[in-house]
Amino acid sequence: MAKISSLVAFSGANSKGNCLATDGAVLNSFLISPSYRRVKEIMSVIWKPPTITWVKANTDGSVLNLNSSCGGIFRDFRGTYLGGFACNIGDGNVFEAELAGLMCAMEYAASHNWYRLWLESDSSTAVQAFHNHYIIPLPLRNKWHNCMQLGP
């Protein structure tokens, strides 16, 4: 126990990260002084339902140690969960992961015959790809083009 406590205390003292106020009690039990960050502004985000007969897909992409992945969930106008997906993409950057999330959502929706699809992403650059396909990396352009052709 003493060895674990000393190793945690040592790593915490050398950490450059920040913690939440709720983490203070745990850190104090290991004799680590918490390092708090200042929050500029807290913004409340509320999910808004799609128009009736539409399906809304919320997607996201992420990268950790050059390993990228994406995921998404589908809900109807009542907020009812209709399905979801998660994909490990492999090597890639955040932009590619965000694009992959949009493409996977389009493919998933087409496989369920949901052709009134409202896509939502936190990546404004990925959303711009709908207006400017030249920003799509070359290795993804064929798949992007195929996704844009999905539909009835």
C-alpha positions in Angstrom: 0.0 0.0 0.0 2.8 2.4 0.9 4.6 1.8 -2.4 1.4 2.4 -4.4 0.6 5.6 -2.4 4.1 6.9 -2.9 4.1 6.1 -6.7 0.7 7.8 -7.1 1.8 10.8 -5.1 5.0 11.1 -7.1 3.2 10.9 -10.5 0.6 13.3 -9.3 3.2 15.8 -8.2 4.9 15.7 -11.6 1.7 15.8 -13.6 1.1 18.8 -15.8 -2.6 18.0 -16.1 -5.5 19.6 -14.4 -8.3 18.1 -12.4 -11.9 18.7 -11.6 -13.1 20.0 -8.3 -14.7 16.6 -7.6 -11.3 14.9 -7.8 -10.0 16.8 -4.8 -11.0 14.2 -2.2 -9.3 11.4 -4.0 -6.1 13.3 -4.6 -6.0 14.5 -1.0 -6.2 10.9 0.2 -3.0 10.3 -1.8 -1.5 13.5 -0.4 -1.4 15.1 -3.8 -2.1 18.8 -4.1 -4.8 19.2 -6.8 -4.0 21.4 -9.8 -7.2 23.2 -10.9 -7.7 24.9 -14.2 -9.8 27.9 -14.8 -12.9 27.4 -16.9 -13.5 30.3 -19.2 -17.1 29.6 -19.9 -19.5 26.8 -19.3 -21.9 26.4 -22.1 -25.0 24.2 -21.8 -25.6 22.0 -24.8 -29.0 20.5 -25.4 -29.9 17.9 -28.0 -32.5 19.1 -30.4 -34.7 16.6 -32.1 -35.0 16.4 -35.9 -38.2 17.2 -37.7 -40.8 14.5 -37.7 -40.0 11.6 -40.2 -36.3 12.4 -40.0 -33.6 10.5 -38.2 -30.8 12.4 -36.5 -27.3 11.0 -36.3 -24.8 12.5 -33.9 -21.2 11.5 -34.8 -17.8 12.0 -33.4 -14.2 11.0 -34.2 -11.2 10.6 -31.9 -7.5 9.8 -32.1 -5.3 8.4 -29.4 -1.6 7.6 -30.2 -2.3 7.7 -33.9 -5.1 5.1 -33.5 -8.3 6.7 -34.8 -11.9 5.7 -34.2 -15.4 7.1 -34.6 -18.9 6.5 -33.5 -22.4 7.7 -33.7 -26.0 7.3 -32.4 -29.3 7.6 -34.2 -32.5 9.0 -32.7 -35.9 9.9 -34.1 -38.0 13.0 -33.5 -39.1 11.8 -30.1 -35.5 11.1 -29.0 -36.0 7.4 -29.2 -32.7 5.5 -29.6 -32.7 3.7 -33.0 -29.2 2.4 -33.1 -25.5 3.2 -33.0 -22.1 2.3 -34.2 -18.4 2.4 -33.2 -15.5 1.8 -35.6 -11.8 1.4 -35.1 -10.3 3.0 -38.1 -6.6 2.5 -37.5 -3.9 5.1 -38.4 -5.3 8.5 -39.0 -5.8 12.0 -37.8 -8.8 13.7 -36.1 -10.2 15.1 -39.4 -10.1 11.7 -41.0 -11.8 10.2 -37.9 -14.5 12.9 -38.0 -15.1 12.2 -41.8 -15.2 8.5 -41.1 -17.9 9.0 -38.5 -20.0 10.9 -41.0 -19.5 8.2 -43.7 -20.2 5.4 -41.3 -23.4 7.2 -40.3 -24.5 7.6 -43.9 -23.8 3.9 -44.6 -25.6 2.8 -41.4 -28.7 4.9 -42.3 -28.8 3.6 -45.8 -28.7 0.0 -44.6 -31.8 0.8 -42.5 -33.5 2.7 -45.3 -33.4 6.0 -43.4 -33.1 8.4 -46.3 -34.2 11.5 -44.4 -30.9 11.8 -42.4 -29.9 14.8 -40.3 -26.2 14.5 -39.6 -24.6 16.4 -36.7 -20.9 16.6 -35.9 -18.8 18.8 -33.7 -16.3 19.2 -36.5 -17.1 22.2 -38.6 -14.3 21.3 -41.0 -15.8 17.8 -41.6 -19.2 19.4 -42.2 -17.6 21.7 -44.8 -16.7 18.6 -46.8 -20.3 18.5 -48.0 -19.7 21.8 -49.7 -16.1 21.4 -50.8 -15.0 17.8 -51.5 -11.5 19.0 -52.3 -10.7 19.1 -48.6 -11.3 15.4 -48.3 -8.0 13.5 -48.2 -7.4 11.5 -51.4 -7.5 8.1 -49.7 -11.1 8.8 -48.5 -12.5 10.5 -51.6 -13.8 7.3 -53.3 -15.7 6.3 -50.1 -17.0 9.8 -49.6 -18.3 9.9 -53.2 -20.0 6.5 -52.7 -21.6 7.7 -49.5 -22.9 10.8 -51.3 -24.6 8.5 -53.8 -26.5 6.5 -51.2 -30.3 7.0 -51.2 -33.5 5.8 -52.8 
